[in-house]
Amino acid sequence: MHEVLIDLRLVFYRFHDKGLEIFLVKEDDQWKIPSGQGSSTTKRFFNRDGKLIELEANQVDQIKNLAIEADWHDMPSIRGLIKHDLKMVEGKIQELEHGTYVAAKEAFKKVLPHEYAVIKELKDILFDRNLIKNI
């Protein structure tokens, strides 16, 4: 059986000294959230620890948005996954190696409007989760 590929936007985030930080890559002088193609296998891999957050697909580009908590020590295994499971072009893999974490407040200013909505939704979900934990 042939798995169907879907367009994905992978929002890697972490909590650091500056608060919530989002991993961005620079492409054609524009900061972006990493994206590519994946399958249900990709989704299962990222959700193995139950940390995957599925965000709403944007009406503009119809890309499936997945958020994953990941710090620098997680990035080598994530790059390995992308090389193995995601059907991305070679250049996309190189982009991850040159990306950086940016404070959420700064990420809002750097990304395109449809990506802004993805970061806003993630921030709201994480705020609600943390609020519930502290009740």
C-alpha positions as CSV (number, residue, x, y, z in Angstrom):
1,M,0.0,0.0,0.0
2,H,1.3,3.4,-1.0
3,E,1.2,6.1,1.8
4,V,-0.3,9.4,0.8
5,L,2.1,12.4,1.3
6,I,0.7,15.5,2.9
7,D,2.2,19.0,3.1
8,L,3.4,19.8,6.7
9,R,4.6,22.8,8.6
10,L,6.7,21.7,11.6
11,V,6.6,24.1,14.5
12,F,9.5,23.3,16.8
13,Y,9.3,25.1,20.1
14,R,11.0,25.3,23.4
15,F,10.8,27.2,26.7
16,H,14.0,29.0,27.4
17,D,15.2,32.1,29.3
18,K,13.2,34.4,27.0
19,G,10.0,32.3,27.4
20,L,8.5,30.5,24.5
21,E,10.8,30.3,21.5
22,I,10.0,29.1,17.9
23,F,12.5,27.5,15.5
24,L,12.7,29.5,12.3
25,V,14.8,29.0,9.1
26,K,15.7,31.8,6.6
27,E,14.7,31.2,3.0
28,D,15.1,33.9,0.4
29,D,15.6,36.6,3.0
30,Q,12.3,35.6,4.7
31,W,12.1,33.8,8.1
32,K,9.8,30.8,8.0
33,I,8.6,27.9,10.0
34,P,10.2,24.7,8.5
35,S,7.9,22.8,6.1
36,G,7.9,19.8,3.8
37,Q,6.0,16.7,3.1
38,G,5.2,13.7,5.4
39,S,2.8,10.8,5.9
40,S,1.0,9.2,8.8
41,T,4.3,7.6,9.8
42,T,5.7,11.0,10.3
43,K,2.9,12.0,12.6
44,R,3.2,8.7,14.6
45,F,7.0,9.3,15.1
46,F,6.5,12.8,16.5
47,N,3.7,11.7,18.8
48,R,5.6,8.8,20.3
49,D,5.9,10.7,23.6
50,G,2.5,12.2,23.3
51,K,4.0,15.7,22.8
52,L,2.6,16.4,19.4
53,I,0.2,19.2,19.0
54,E,-1.9,19.3,15.9
55,L,-2.8,22.8,14.9
56,E,-5.5,24.0,12.5
57,A,-4.7,24.0,8.8
58,N,-4.4,27.5,7.4
59,Q,-7.1,28.4,4.9
60,V,-4.5,30.2,2.7
61,D,-2.1,27.3,2.1
62,Q,-3.9,24.1,3.4
63,I,-0.8,22.9,5.0
64,K,-1.1,20.6,8.1
65,N,0.5,22.2,11.1
66,L,2.2,20.1,13.7
67,A,4.0,21.5,16.8
68,I,6.7,19.6,18.6
69,E,8.6,20.6,21.7
70,A,12.3,20.2,20.8
71,D,15.5,21.7,22.0
72,W,19.0,21.7,20.4
73,H,19.8,18.2,21.7
74,D,16.7,16.9,19.9
75,M,17.6,18.5,16.6
76,P,20.0,15.8,15.3
77,S,17.4,13.1,15.7
78,I,14.8,15.3,14.1
79,R,17.1,16.0,11.1
80,G,17.6,12.2,10.9
81,L,13.9,11.7,10.8
82,I,13.4,14.2,8.1
83,K,16.2,12.7,6.0
84,H,14.6,9.2,6.5
85,D,10.8,9.7,6.7
86,L,9.9,13.1,5.2
87,K,10.1,13.5,1.4
88,M,11.9,16.8,1.5
89,V,14.3,18.2,-1.0
90,E,18.0,18.3,0.0
91,G,17.9,22.0,0.5
92,K,15.2,21.8,3.1
93,I,17.4,19.6,5.3
94,Q,20.3,22.1,5.0
95,E,17.9,24.8,6.2
96,L,17.3,23.1,9.5
97,E,21.0,23.2,10.2
98,H,21.1,26.9,9.7
99,G,17.9,27.8,11.6
100,T,17.7,29.4,15.0
101,Y,15.3,29.6,17.9
102,V,13.6,33.0,18.2
103,A,11.6,34.4,21.0
104,A,7.9,34.1,20.2
105,K,7.5,37.9,20.4
106,E,10.2,38.3,17.7
107,A,8.9,35.4,15.6
108,F,5.6,37.2,15.3
109,K,7.4,40.1,13.6
110,K,9.5,37.9,11.3
111,V,7.1,35.4,9.7
112,L,4.5,35.7,7.1
113,P,0.8,36.4,8.2
114,H,-0.4,32.8,7.7
115,E,2.5,31.6,9.8
116,Y,1.7,34.2,12.5
117,A,-1.6,32.5,13.0
118,V,0.1,29.2,13.6
119,I,2.4,30.6,16.2
120,K,-0.5,32.4,17.9
121,E,-2.6,29.2,18.1
122,L,0.4,27.3,19.6
123,K,1.0,30.1,22.1
124,D,-2.7,30.0,23.2
125,I,-2.7,26.2,23.5
126,L,0.5,26.2,25.6
127,F,-0.8,29.0,27.8
128,D,-4.0,27.0,28.5
129,R,-2.0,23.8,29.2
130,N,0.2,25.6,31.7
131,L,-2.7,27.3,33.3
132,I,-4.5,23.9,33.8
133,K,-1.3,22.4,35.3
134,N,-1.0,25.2,37.9
135,I,-4.6,25.0,39.1
